[in-house]
Amino acid sequence: MSHKLLLVCARLLAATCFLQAAGARAAVPDGLVAIERDLAQPSSSSAGKSTVDFGKRALSAANFALATQLESKGKFAEALTRYQLAAQADSGYHLSYIRIALVYIKQGKLPQAAAFLLEKEPSFPDSAEIKSILGYLSYRRGQLDQALAYALAAKKLNPRLVANYLVLAQCYLEQNKGWAIAPLVAESLAVRSEQSWYYSRLGNLWTWALRQVSPLTDKESSTQILPFYEQAYALAPENTELAFQLGQLQFDLEDYAKAVGYYEQTRQKAPHTPGLRERLSICYLALQQPGKAIGVLESLLEDYPERKNLYPMIADLYGRDGQWDKAASYYQLCVRLGKPDAQDYLHLTNAQLQSQHPAAALATLDEAAAAYPGIPDLQLYRALVLRSLERWPEALAIFKQLEQQNGQLIDSNFYFDYAVAHEQSGNVSQAVKLFRKCLELNPNNHQALNYLGYLWAAKGENLDEAGQLIARALTLDPERPAYLDSMAWVCYQKQEYDQALAYQQKAVASMPDDPEVLEHLADIHYQLGNTAQAIDAWSKAAATAKNPAPLKTKIQAAKEQLQANLPLP
């Protein structure tokens, strides 16, 4: 990604820093929650099969259901009574005893819960759930070896209980045995399950655990966690939350094409997912599709017009796409709707300049100067705007003042802009001196290399040095059509027309409608004797040129030459 793109992405991400990307910033797991979620799934153990008659089972079930409702409302004492009645009616149903222990835990009675389960455990030797809770209670009470033993035993009975892996990870971390977690990750992934929840919950758990072992980047963490969410998604491809989590992981892995697919699936069903459209726009930017990025953010703005940070984001993207009029309109909204700082005014000024509205840019700077007097950057932009308005003396006076008083602004780019102002005002000798200063500060300023080189090429002067400068510019930016056009003109002035044509044709391929580039192509064709092709190129140039008269004169002369050379009928 380019430097500019990274800056845009940083702004977008800053707006969604609250977002917890799945697989990257998982919260600390809660053991009791993990147990509750395990219990919500069908048990695979043989423990607790009822041997009582139908009537007692019905009474037990009725009390169990009522107890569950009471527990969900926080009425633990009443729930406990009902669970006890359920257990009395059907003593072979182990889940009643498990729920009694969980109520004790929720009441803060951990020793009582542990004692109760230890009493019941011999009656249910195959209950992975009872051993899992005993492992959790042992960990809570600081009995790490005992917790490990229970969790390992429970895992052997039922390897799909996520709470066991949590207890194991917590114990290993407290015993400084972080190396033991990676094998657990692989082991849990190898367990086959038809339940999507199993893999997604493990993804969250291992994200947390792995980050405790050693600091991992989002990319490193996502690489290890991705297979869990891919397994979960394969089992539940309609699950929007999983699609979003996979988008987050692929985003962190910088596989933006895959991330877009998951994000777009999420967008179809849950377009208001926090952070979704911001990250989707970044993906489109990374895939060099700024138009789609703009569309996504504009849809976000329609839903949340009060989000003022979106206006400069969209403006930035329109500017990147060369749509400066639209960029200026969004920057204008940013200035009008918020409390603009000097940088906001500068962004608006630049967009107005780029969209050929220097008078509007000057008005913006007047407003900015009233709010932020004495800021050098605002003065520099005023010089650029006055230069665009061809008010040379005023522009040059500001450049000179800034050079004398504001060392912080004096860099290669400053001298480039200063030189251009002198050149456009007709003071070529002073412009050359300033271009040389520019290149002294930054020999790789390819804009200055090309500008100075073409300045000489246009006059037919210093052609060897001009060619060297432009060649260096092309080394730094080989595909820039303006630089190809400049090199073609150096060759033209040196009467190396075949080489000139090769460079110019590359320039035209990138800028097929630029009148100056087309005129140069026509001039080269004419010197090569390709009169008909020259006329065609001049005609295209004349169609969009600000002053087509000189081109029409060339066309007329060439047509007369063609007619003069035609054989008699």
C-alpha positions as CSV (number, residue, x, y, z in Angstrom):
1,M,0.0,0.0,0.0
2,S,1.2,3.5,-0.8
3,H,2.1,6.0,1.9
4,K,-0.9,8.1,1.1
5,L,-3.2,5.1,1.3
6,L,-1.8,4.2,4.7
7,L,-2.5,7.7,5.9
8,V,-6.1,7.4,4.7
9,C,-6.4,3.9,6.3
10,A,-5.1,5.2,9.6
11,R,-7.8,7.9,9.7
12,L,-10.5,5.4,8.9
13,L,-9.2,3.0,11.6
14,A,-9.0,5.8,14.1
15,A,-12.7,6.3,13.7
16,T,-13.4,2.6,14.6
17,C,-10.8,2.1,17.3
18,F,-13.6,0.9,19.6
19,L,-14.1,-2.1,17.4
20,Q,-12.8,-5.4,18.7
21,A,-11.7,-7.4,15.7
22,A,-12.4,-11.1,16.1
23,G,-9.2,-13.0,16.5
24,A,-7.2,-10.0,17.4
25,R,-8.5,-8.4,20.6
26,A,-10.5,-11.0,22.4
27,A,-11.7,-10.2,25.9
28,V,-10.5,-12.2,28.9
29,P,-12.7,-15.4,28.9
30,D,-15.1,-16.0,31.8
31,G,-15.0,-19.6,33.0
32,L,-18.6,-19.7,34.3
33,V,-19.9,-18.4,31.0
34,A,-17.9,-21.0,29.2
35,I,-19.5,-23.7,31.4
36,E,-23.0,-22.4,30.8
37,R,-22.5,-22.4,27.1
38,D,-21.2,-25.9,27.1
39,L,-24.3,-27.0,29.1
40,A,-26.5,-25.3,26.5
41,Q,-25.3,-27.9,23.9
42,P,-26.3,-31.5,23.8
43,S,-24.3,-33.7,26.1
44,S,-22.2,-36.5,24.5
45,S,-21.7,-38.4,27.8
46,S,-23.7,-41.4,29.0
47,A,-24.0,-40.0,32.5
48,G,-27.4,-39.3,34.0
49,K,-29.7,-41.5,32.0
50,S,-32.9,-41.8,33.9
51,T,-34.1,-45.1,35.3
52,V,-37.3,-43.9,37.1
53,D,-40.8,-44.2,35.8
54,F,-42.5,-41.7,33.5
55,G,-44.4,-39.9,36.3
56,K,-41.3,-39.1,38.3
57,R,-39.4,-38.0,35.2
58,A,-42.3,-35.7,34.4
59,L,-42.3,-34.2,37.9
60,S,-38.5,-33.8,37.7
61,A,-38.7,-32.1,34.3
62,A,-41.4,-29.7,35.5
63,N,-39.4,-28.6,38.5
64,F,-36.2,-28.4,36.4
65,A,-37.9,-26.1,33.9
66,L,-39.3,-23.9,36.6
67,A,-35.9,-23.7,38.3
68,T,-34.3,-22.7,35.1
69,Q,-36.7,-19.7,34.7
70,L,-36.1,-18.7,38.3
71,E,-32.3,-18.9,37.9
72,S,-32.4,-16.7,34.7
73,K,-34.2,-14.0,36.8
74,G,-31.6,-14.2,39.5
75,K,-33.9,-15.8,42.1
76,F,-31.3,-18.3,43.1
77,A,-32.8,-19.4,46.5
78,E,-36.1,-20.3,44.8
79,A,-34.3,-21.9,41.9
80,L,-32.2,-24.0,44.2
81,T,-35.3,-25.4,45.9
82,R,-36.8,-26.4,42.6
83,Y,-33.6,-28.0,41.4
84,Q,-33.4,-30.0,44.6
85,L,-37.0,-31.2,44.0
86,A,-36.1,-32.2,40.5
87,A,-33.1,-34.2,41.8
88,Q,-35.3,-35.9,44.4
89,A,-37.8,-36.9,41.7
90,D,-35.2,-38.3,39.4
91,S,-31.9,-39.0,41.1
92,G,-30.3,-40.4,38.0
93,Y,-30.4,-37.1,36.0
94,H,-27.0,-35.6,36.6
95,L,-27.8,-32.1,35.1
96,S,-30.0,-31.4,38.2
97,Y,-27.0,-31.7,40.4
98,I,-24.9,-29.6,38.0
99,R,-27.4,-26.8,38.1
100,I,-27.5,-27.0,41.9
101,A,-23.7,-26.6,42.0
102,L,-23.9,-23.6,39.5
103,V,-26.5,-21.9,41.7
104,Y,-24.1,-22.2,44.7
105,I,-21.3,-20.7,42.5
106,K,-23.5,-17.8,41.5
107,Q,-24.3,-17.2,45.2
108,G,-20.5,-17.1,45.9
109,K,-20.5,-20.4,47.7
110,L,-17.6,-22.0,46.0
111,P,-16.6,-24.5,48.8
112,Q,-20.2,-25.6,49.1
113,A,-20.4,-26.1,45.3
114,A,-17.2,-28.1,45.3
115,A,-18.2,-30.3,48.3
116,F,-21.6,-31.0,46.7
117,L,-20.1,-32.1,43.3
118,L,-17.4,-34.2,45.0
119,E,-20.2,-36.0,46.9
120,K,-22.1,-36.7,43.6
121,E,-19.1,-37.5,41.3
122,P,-18.8,-41.2,42.2
123,S,-22.4,-41.7,41.1
124,F,-21.7,-40.2,37.7
125,P,-18.1,-41.3,36.8
126,D,-18.7,-40.6,33.1
127,S,-20.0,-37.1,33.5
128,A,-17.5,-34.8,31.7
129,E,-19.6,-31.8,32.8
130,I,-19.2,-32.6,36.6
131,K,-15.4,-33.0,36.2
132,S,-15.3,-29.8,34.1
133,I,-17.0,-27.8,36.8
134,L,-14.7,-29.3,39.5
135,G,-11.8,-28.2,37.4
136,Y,-13.2,-24.7,37.2
137,L,-13.7,-24.6,41.0
138,S,-10.3,-26.0,41.7
139,Y,-8.7,-23.3,39.5
140,R,-10.8,-20.6,41.3
141,R,-9.5,-21.9,44.6
142,G,-5.9,-21.9,43.5
143,Q,-5.6,-25.7,43.4
144,L,-3.9,-25.8,40.0
145,D,-2.7,-29.4,39.9
146,Q,-6.1,-30.6,40.9
147,A,-7.7,-28.3,38.3
148,L,-5.5,-29.7,35.6
149,A,-6.3,-33.3,36.6
150,Y,-10.1,-32.6,36.5
151,A,-9.9,-30.7,33.2
152,L,-7.8,-33.4,31.5
153,A,-10.2,-36.1,32.7
154,A,-13.2,-34.1,31.5
155,K,-11.5,-33.5,28.1
156,K,-10.9,-37.3,27.7
157,L,-14.6,-37.9,28.3
158,N,-15.8,-35.1,26.1
159,P,-13.2,-33.2,24.1
160,R,-15.8,-30.7,22.9
161,L,-16.2,-28.9,26.2
162,V,-14.6,-25.5,25.6
163,A,-14.5,-24.8,29.4
164,N,-11.9,-27.6,29.8
165,Y,-9.5,-25.9,27.4
166,L,-10.0,-22.6,29.2
167,V,-9.1,-24.2,32.6
168,L,-6.1,-25.9,31.0
169,A,-4.9,-22.7,29.4
170,Q,-5.3,-20.7,32.6
171,C,-3.4,-23.3,34.7
172,Y,-0.6,-23.5,32.2
173,L,-0.2,-19.7,32.1
174,E,-0.1,-19.5,35.9
175,Q,2.5,-22.3,36.0
176,N,4.6,-20.5,33.4
177,K,4.1,-23.3,31.0
178,G,2.9,-21.3,28.0
179,W,4.7,-23.7,25.7
180,A,1.9,-26.3,26.5
181,I,-0.8,-24.1,24.9
182,A,0.2,-24.5,21.3
183,P,-0.3,-28.3,21.4
184,L,-3.7,-27.7,22.9
185,V,-4.6,-25.4,20.1
186,A,-3.8,-28.0,17.5
187,E,-5.5,-30.8,19.5
188,S,-8.7,-28.8,19.8
189,L,-8.7,-28.0,16.1
190,A,-8.3,-31.7,15.2
191,V,-11.5,-32.6,17.2
192,R,-14.4,-33.2,14.8
193,S,-17.6,-31.4,15.6
194,E,-20.8,-30.7,13.6
195,Q,-21.4,-27.6,15.7
196,S,-20.2,-24.3,14.4
197,W,-20.2,-22.8,17.9
198,Y,-17.4,-25.2,19.0
199,Y,-14.9,-23.7,16.5
200,S,-15.9,-20.1,16.9
201,R,-15.7,-20.2,20.7
202,L,-12.3,-21.9,20.5
203,G,-11.2,-19.2,18.1
204,N,-12.0,-16.5,20.8
205,L,-10.4,-18.6,23.5
206,W,-7.1,-19.3,21.8
207,T,-6.8,-15.7,20.6
208,W,-6.8,-14.6,24.2
209,A,-4.5,-17.4,25.4
210,L,-1.9,-17.1,22.7
211,R,-1.5,-13.4,23.3
212,Q,-0.7,-14.1,26.9
213,V,2.2,-16.3,26.0
214,S,4.0,-13.7,23.9
215,P,3.0,-10.5,22.3
216,L,1.6,-11.2,18.8
217,T,0.7,-8.8,16.0
218,D,-2.8,-8.9,14.6
219,K,-1.4,-10.7,11.6
220,E,0.4,-13.4,13.6
221,S,-2.6,-13.9,15.8
222,S,-5.0,-14.1,12.9
223,T,-2.9,-16.7,11.1
224,Q,-3.3,-19.1,14.0
225,I,-6.9,-18.4,14.6
226,L,-8.2,-18.3,11.1
227,P,-8.7,-22.1,10.7
228,F,-11.1,-22.2,13.6
229,Y,-13.4,-19.6,12.1
230,E,-13.1,-21.2,8.7
231,Q,-14.3,-24.5,10.2
232,A,-17.1,-22.6,12.0
233,Y,-18.2,-20.8,8.8
234,A,-18.1,-24.1,6.7
235,L,-20.7,-25.5,9.1
236,A,-22.8,-22.3,9.2
237,P,-22.2,-20.2,6.0
238,E,-25.4,-18.2,6.6
239,N,-24.1,-16.9,9.9
240,T,-23.5,-13.2,9.5
241,E,-21.5,-12.8,12.6
242,L,-19.0,-15.5,11.4
243,A,-18.7,-13.9,8.0
244,F,-17.9,-10.6,9.7
245,Q,-15.3,-12.2,12.0
246,L,-13.7,-13.9,9.0
247,G,-13.6,-10.5,7.2
248,Q,-11.8,-9.1,10.3
249,L,-9.2,-11.9,10.2
250,Q,-8.6,-11.6,6.5
251,F,-8.3,-7.8,6.9
252,D,-5.6,-8.3,9.6
253,L,-3.9,-10.7,7.2
254,E,-4.1,-8.1,4.5
255,D,-5.9,-10.4,2.1
256,Y,-8.3,-7.6,1.2
257,A,-10.0,-9.5,-1.7
258,K,-11.1,-12.3,0.7
259,A,-12.1,-9.7,3.3
260,V,-14.3,-7.9,0.9
261,G,-16.2,-11.1,0.1
262,Y,-17.0,-11.7,3.8
263,Y,-17.7,-8.0,4.5
264,E,-20.1,-7.7,1.6
265,Q,-22.0,-10.8,2.8
266,T,-22.3,-9.2,6.2
267,R,-23.4,-5.9,4.6
268,Q,-26.2,-7.6,2.8
269,K,-27.8,-8.9,6.0
270,A,-26.4,-6.5,8.7
271,P,-25.3,-3.2,7.1
272,H,-25.2,-1.4,10.4
273,T,-22.6,-3.7,12.0
274,P,-20.2,-1.3,13.8
275,G,-17.0,-0.7,11.9
276,L,-18.1,-2.8,8.9
277,R,-18.3,-0.1,6.2
278,E,-15.2,1.7,7.4
279,R,-13.1,-1.4,7.0
280,L,-14.8,-2.4,3.8
281,S,-13.9,1.0,2.3
282,I,-10.2,0.4,3.3
283,C,-10.3,-2.9,1.5
284,Y,-11.6,-1.3,-1.7
285,L,-8.8,1.3,-1.4
286,A,-6.2,-1.4,-1.0
287,L,-7.6,-3.1,-4.1
288,Q,-7.4,0.2,-6.0
289,Q,-11.1,0.6,-6.3
290,P,-11.6,4.2,-4.8
291,G,-15.0,4.5,-6.4
292,K,-16.4,1.6,-4.4
293,A,-14.7,2.9,-1.3
294,I,-16.5,6.2,-1.8
295,G,-19.8,4.5,-2.4
296,V,-19.5,2.6,0.9
297,L,-18.6,5.6,3.0
298,E,-21.4,7.7,1.4
299,S,-23.9,5.1,2.3
300,L,-22.6,5.3,5.8
301,L,-22.9,9.1,5.8
302,E,-26.5,8.8,4.7
303,D,-27.3,6.7,7.8
304,Y,-25.1,8.8,10.1
305,P,-24.9,12.4,8.8
306,E,-23.8,13.5,12.3
307,R,-20.5,11.7,11.9
308,K,-18.4,14.7,10.9
309,N,-15.2,12.7,10.6
310,L,-16.7,11.0,7.5
311,Y,-16.8,14.3,5.4
312,P,-13.0,14.7,5.2
313,M,-12.6,10.9,4.6
314,I,-14.8,11.0,1.6
315,A,-13.2,14.2,0.5
316,D,-9.8,12.6,0.7
317,L,-10.9,9.7,-1.4
318,Y,-12.5,12.0,-4.1
319,G,-9.2,13.8,-4.2
320,R,-7.3,10.6,-4.6
321,D,-9.6,9.7,-7.5
322,G,-9.0,13.1,-9.1
323,Q,-12.6,14.3,-8.6
324,W,-11.6,17.6,-7.0
325,D,-14.9,19.4,-7.4
326,K,-16.6,16.7,-5.3
327,A,-13.6,16.7,-2.9
328,A,-14.0,20.5,-2.4
329,S,-17.7,20.1,-1.7
330,Y,-17.1,17.6,1.1
331,Y,-14.3,19.7,2.5
332,Q,-16.6,22.7,2.4
333,L,-19.2,20.7,4.5
334,C,-16.4,19.7,6.9
335,V,-15.6,23.4,7.4
336,R,-19.2,24.5,7.7
337,L,-20.5,21.7,10.0
338,G,-17.7,21.4,12.5
339,K,-15.1,23.5,14.3
340,P,-12.5,23.6,11.5
341,D,-8.8,23.9,12.3
342,A,-6.2,25.4,10.0
343,Q,-5.6,22.0,8.4
344,D,-9.3,21.7,7.4
345,Y,-9.0,25.1,5.6
346,L,-5.8,24.0,3.9
347,H,-7.5,20.8,2.6
348,L,-10.4,22.9,1.2
349,T,-8.0,25.4,-0.3
350,N,-6.0,22.7,-2.1
351,A,-9.2,21.1,-3.4
352,Q,-10.4,24.4,-4.8
353,L,-7.1,25.0,-6.4
354,Q,-7.0,21.5,-8.0
355,S,-10.5,22.0,-9.3
356,Q,-9.5,25.3,-10.9
357,H,-11.3,27.6,-8.6
358,P,-8.5,29.9,-7.3
359,A,-10.9,32.8,-6.4
360,A,-12.9,30.5,-4.1
361,A,-9.6,29.3,-2.6
362,L,-8.5,32.8,-1.9
363,A,-11.8,33.5,-0.1
364,T,-11.2,30.3,2.0
365,L,-7.8,31.6,2.9
366,D,-9.2,34.9,4.0
367,E,-11.6,33.2,6.3
368,A,-8.8,30.9,7.6
369,A,-6.5,33.8,8.2
370,A,-9.2,35.6,10.3
371,A,-9.5,32.4,12.5
372,Y,-5.8,31.5,12.6
373,P,-3.7,34.5,12.0
374,G,0.0,34.2,11.4
375,I,0.2,30.5,10.4
376,P,3.0,30.0,7.8
377,D,1.2,27.2,6.0
378,L,-1.7,29.5,5.3
379,Q,0.7,32.1,3.9
380,L,2.3,29.5,1.7
381,Y,-1.0,28.5,0.2
382,R,-1.9,32.1,-0.3
383,A,1.2,32.4,-2.5
384,L,0.2,29.4,-4.4
385,V,-3.3,30.7,-5.0
386,L,-2.0,34.1,-6.0
387,R,0.3,32.4,-8.4
388,S,-2.7,30.5,-9.9
389,L,-4.5,33.9,-10.3
390,E,-1.3,35.2,-12.1
391,R,-0.9,37.9,-9.5
392,W,2.9,37.4,-9.7
393,P,4.2,40.3,-7.6
394,E,2.0,39.5,-4.6
395,A,2.8,35.8,-4.9
396,L,6.6,36.3,-5.2
397,A,6.6,38.8,-2.3
398,I,5.0,36.1,0.0
399,F,7.5,33.5,-1.2
400,K,10.4,35.9,-0.4
401,Q,9.1,36.8,3.0
402,L,8.6,33.1,3.9
403,E,12.1,32.2,2.8
404,Q,13.5,34.9,5.0
405,Q,11.3,34.3,8.1
406,N,10.1,30.7,8.2
407,G,12.9,28.2,8.1
408,Q,10.4,25.4,9.0
409,L,8.8,25.7,5.5
410,I,12.1,25.9,3.6
411,D,12.5,22.5,1.9
412,S,12.8,21.1,-1.6
413,N,9.1,21.5,-2.3
414,F,9.1,25.1,-1.2
415,Y,11.8,26.0,-3.7
416,F,10.0,24.1,-6.4
417,D,6.8,26.2,-5.9
418,Y,8.9,29.4,-5.6
419,A,10.7,28.5,-8.9
420,V,7.5,27.8,-10.7
421,A,6.1,31.2,-9.7
422,H,9.2,32.9,-11.2
423,E,9.1,30.8,-14.4
424,Q,5.4,31.5,-14.9
425,S,6.0,35.2,-14.3
426,G,8.7,35.2,-17.0
427,N,11.8,35.3,-14.9
428,V,13.4,32.2,-16.2
429,S,16.9,32.8,-14.9
430,Q,15.7,33.2,-11.3
431,A,13.5,30.1,-11.7
432,V,16.6,28.1,-12.8
433,K,18.5,29.2,-9.7
434,L,15.6,28.2,-7.5
435,F,15.2,24.8,-9.2
436,R,18.9,24.1,-8.5
437,K,18.3,25.0,-4.8
438,C,15.4,22.6,-4.9
439,L,17.5,19.8,-6.2
440,E,20.3,20.5,-3.8
441,L,17.9,19.9,-0.9
442,N,16.4,16.8,-2.6
443,P,18.2,15.4,-5.7
444,N,15.3,12.9,-6.2
445,N,12.6,15.6,-6.5
446,H,11.4,14.2,-9.8
447,Q,8.9,17.0,-10.4
448,A,11.8,19.5,-10.2
449,L,14.0,17.3,-12.4
450,N,11.3,17.1,-15.1
451,Y,10.3,20.8,-14.8
452,L,13.8,22.2,-15.2
453,G,14.6,19.7,-18.0
454,Y,11.5,20.5,-20.0
455,L,12.1,24.2,-19.4
456,W,15.3,23.9,-21.3
457,A,13.9,21.4,-23.9
458,A,11.1,23.8,-24.8
459,K,13.7,26.5,-25.6
460,G,16.1,24.1,-27.3
461,E,18.8,24.9,-24.7
462,N,21.1,22.8,-22.6
463,L,19.6,19.7,-24.2
464,D,22.2,17.3,-22.9
465,E,21.7,18.3,-19.2
466,A,17.9,18.5,-19.9
467,G,18.0,14.9,-21.1
468,Q,20.0,13.8,-18.0
469,L,17.5,15.5,-15.6
470,I,14.5,14.0,-17.3
471,A,16.1,10.6,-17.5
472,R,16.6,10.7,-13.7
473,A,12.9,11.7,-13.3
474,L,11.9,8.7,-15.4
475,T,14.1,6.4,-13.3
476,L,12.1,7.6,-10.2
477,D,8.7,7.5,-11.9
478,P,9.0,5.5,-15.2
479,E,5.3,5.7,-16.2
480,R,4.6,9.4,-15.6
481,P,3.2,10.6,-19.0
482,A,4.4,14.1,-18.5
483,Y,8.0,12.9,-18.1
484,L,7.7,10.7,-21.2
485,D,6.5,13.8,-23.1
486,S,9.4,15.8,-21.8
487,M,11.9,13.2,-22.9
488,A,10.3,13.0,-26.3
489,W,10.7,16.7,-26.7
490,V,14.4,16.6,-25.8
491,C,14.8,14.0,-28.5
492,Y,12.7,16.1,-30.9
493,Q,14.9,19.1,-30.3
494,K,18.0,17.0,-30.9
495,Q,16.3,15.8,-34.2
496,E,16.2,12.2,-32.9
497,Y,12.7,11.8,-34.2
498,D,12.4,8.0,-34.0
499,Q,13.3,8.0,-30.3
500,A,11.0,11.0,-29.8
501,L,8.1,9.1,-31.4
502,A,8.6,6.0,-29.1
503,Y,8.5,8.2,-26.0
504,Q,5.6,10.3,-27.2
505,Q,3.4,7.3,-28.1
506,K,3.8,6.0,-24.5
507,A,2.8,9.4,-23.2
508,V,-0.3,9.5,-25.5
509,A,-1.3,6.0,-24.4
510,S,-1.7,7.4,-20.8
511,M,-3.0,10.9,-21.8
512,P,-4.9,10.4,-25.0
513,D,-6.9,13.6,-24.8
514,D,-4.2,16.0,-23.6
515,P,-3.9,18.7,-26.3
516,E,-0.2,19.5,-25.6
517,V,0.8,15.9,-25.7
518,L,-1.2,15.4,-28.9
519,E,0.4,18.5,-30.5
520,H,3.9,17.1,-29.7
521,L,2.9,13.8,-31.3
522,A,1.7,15.6,-34.4
523,D,4.9,17.7,-34.6
524,I,7.0,14.5,-34.4
525,H,5.0,12.7,-37.0
526,Y,5.3,15.7,-39.3
527,Q,9.1,15.7,-39.0
528,L,9.1,12.0,-39.8
529,G,7.0,12.7,-43.0
530,N,3.9,11.1,-41.6
531,T,1.8,14.1,-42.6
532,A,-1.6,12.4,-42.5
533,Q,-1.0,11.1,-39.0
534,A,0.2,14.6,-38.0
535,I,-3.0,16.2,-39.3
536,D,-5.0,13.7,-37.3
537,A,-3.2,14.3,-34.0
538,W,-3.3,18.1,-34.5
539,S,-7.1,17.9,-35.2
540,K,-7.6,16.0,-31.9
541,A,-5.5,18.5,-30.1
542,A,-7.4,21.5,-31.6
543,A,-10.7,20.0,-30.4
544,T,-9.8,20.6,-26.7
545,A,-7.1,23.2,-26.8
546,K,-7.7,26.6,-25.1
547,N,-6.3,28.4,-28.1
548,P,-6.8,26.2,-31.2
549,A,-5.7,28.8,-33.7
550,P,-2.0,27.9,-34.0
551,L,-3.0,24.2,-34.4
552,K,-5.4,25.1,-37.2
553,T,-2.7,27.0,-39.0
554,K,-0.4,23.9,-38.8
555,I,-3.3,21.7,-40.1
556,Q,-4.0,24.0,-43.0
557,A,-0.3,24.1,-44.0
558,A,0.0,20.3,-43.8
559,K,-3.1,19.8,-45.9
560,E,-1.7,22.2,-48.5
561,Q,1.5,20.3,-48.6
562,L,-0.4,17.0,-49.0
563,Q,-2.3,18.5,-51.9
564,A,0.8,19.9,-53.5
565,N,2.4,16.5,-53.5
566,L,-0.6,14.6,-54.9
567,P,0.0,13.2,-58.4
568,L,-2.0,14.7,-61.3
569,P,-5.2,12.8,-62.2
